[in-house]
Each structure stands twice: as structure tokens, then as C-alpha cells.
Amino acid sequence: MRSAHFLAMALAALLLLPAGPGARAAAPLRALDDAELSQVSGGDGISFAAHVVLNDPTLVGAVSDSRLSLGFNGDGQTRYVVIKNLRGVVDMFAVSLGVKQRSDGGGDYIQIGLPGYVRYTNFGFESLSVQSDPNAAVTGNLGSLNINGTVSLQGQVRLWSH
């Protein structure tokens, strides 16, 4: 117990020490005009990871009859694509988003980096149907889907306007 207390005190003391001779103080904030701002370059944008869990049946109080309905109107009638019991786990790592300058000097573009790793665990749905009432019992089944596996991607999606 005493050695843990001593270790905690030593770490606290190290945190209070001033930075070494190589450390520099940050410059004060100041406004930049447009010319100065156009010369500023940032880091590589942002990157994020996601762990998405949809309708986990192991949770207490889990819903056993969920639906995702998409309505379409054609020829004066509305039909719904009904996806029953969409569920599963998706893990994505290192989706990136950044702003880059076009090589032709025509401005900037948004670069979306594809995730290097995507894992699907029991991801899918119980049934897919087309019906006129999204709340009615599912009478038809155009199929089901269940994905378990890992995908590795590389590349980017680039978006710009004219």
C-alpha cells in the first residue's frame, strides 16, 4: 500500500515539473486574413472507428419484431419495401475524412478514405417483402440475409463541385 502511494506521489511530481529545454510555448491567438489563411495547412483530417449494434436480441427487453419500411409512390399507389428484423454488429476501423487541394489548382475537394477493416457479425435481416401496408403482417418473403465475415478495403471517394 505504501509503495503504491509513493508511486502516485512520484508521478504527480513529474507532471508538475516544467517542460525541458526543447519545449516551446504556443504563440498567442491572432486573426488571419484570407491570404494568410490560404497558406495554412492542417493535419490529415479526421479518422474514426465505429462499433454499431442493431437490434441485439441478447439485450433485456429486446424487440423481436422490428421493421424498416421504405415507401415508394408509383402509378397512384404507394408500395412499401419492408425489411423485417434488421440486426447484427458492424465494426469499422479508420474511415477518414479530409479536405485536399486539387492538382489542377481548381480548388479543394473532400476525400473520404474507405475503412481498412470492416467486420460483420450476424448482420442481416429475417425477410424482405413488398406490400401496400407497412404495418400489416409480412405475407411474402423475397429472401433473407446473414453476413459473418471481414472485409479489407483501400482507396478513397473524392467529392468536388464545379
Residue pairs with C-beta under 8 A, 6 or more apart in sequence:
32 40
44 96
44 98
45 96
45 97
45 98
45 99
45 111
46 96
46 97
46 98
47 94
47 95
47 96
47 97
47 113
48 94
48 95
48 96
49 91
49 92
49 93
49 94
49 95
50 90
50 91
50 92
50 95
51 89
51 90
51 91
52 89
52 90
52 91
52 92
53 88
53 89
54 86
54 87
54 88
54 89
54 90
54 123
55 62
55 63
55 66
55 85
55 86
55 87
55 88
56 62
56 87
56 89
57 64
57 87
64 85
65 84
65 85
66 84
66 85
66 86
66 87
67 82
67 83
67 84
67 85
67 134
68 82
68 83
68 86
69 80
69 81
69 82
69 83
69 134
70 80
70 81
71 78
71 79
71 80
71 134
72 78
72 79
72 80
72 81
77 132
78 132
79 130
79 131
79 132
80 130
80 131
80 132
80 133
80 134
81 128
81 129
81 130
82 128
82 129
82 130
82 131
82 134
82 138
83 125
83 127
83 128
84 125
84 126
84 127
84 128
84 129
84 138
85 125
85 126
85 127
86 124
86 125
87 122
87 123
87 124
87 125
88 120
88 121
88 122
88 123
88 124
88 146
88 147
89 119
89 120
89 121
89 122
89 123
90 118
90 119
90 120
90 121
90 123
91 117
91 118
91 119
91 121
92 115
92 117
92 118
93 115
93 116
93 117
93 118
94 113
94 115
94 116
94 117
95 112
95 113
95 114
95 115
96 111
96 112
96 113
97 110
97 111
97 112
97 113
98 110
98 111
98 113
99 108
99 109
99 110
99 111
100 108
100 109
100 110
100 111
100 158
101 107
101 108
101 109
102 108
102 109
102 160
106 160
107 160
108 160
109 158
109 159
109 160
110 158
110 159
110 160
111 156
111 157
111 158
112 156
112 157
112 158
112 159
113 155
113 156
114 153
114 154
114 155
114 156
114 157
115 153
116 152
116 153
116 154
117 150
117 151
117 152
118 150
118 151
118 152
118 153
119 149
119 150
119 151
120 147
120 148
120 149
120 150
120 151
121 148
122 146
122 147
122 148
123 146
123 147
123 148
124 144
124 145
124 146
124 147
125 144
125 145
126 144
127 138
127 141
127 142
127 143
127 144
128 141
128 142
128 143
128 144
128 145
129 138
129 139
129 140
129 141
129 142
130 140
130 142
131 138
131 139
131 140
